[in-house]
Amino acid sequence: MEERERERGDGYAYPPPARSRSPMDPASSLPEALAGTLGHIVGQLDVLTQTMSLLEERLTMNEDKVNRIVAIIGAAATRSAAQNGEPGQ
């Protein structure tokens, strides 16, 4: 078996995994200023994503509250109409 290959217990020698360069690899060929700017943009996008997630949670909570209020008002209107002998809606 070659030095660069590994055996995984099935008798077959697999080559070592290829090392790929990640787009966020600091050793990439981007100029340092551009890499810093892009890193800052990524950070801002992370904050924006968190903010949008919190806003969506708050919106969902408000929608749920409005739906409960509408149901309560509808039930009260139905009871009031029944007590006054008015036909239901």
Secondary structure, DSSP 4 states (H G I P E B T S, - for coil): --TT-EE-SSSPEEPPPP-PPPTT-TTSSS-HHHHHHHHHHHHHHHHHHHHHHHHHHHHHHHHHHHHHHHHHHHHHHHHHHHHTTPPP-
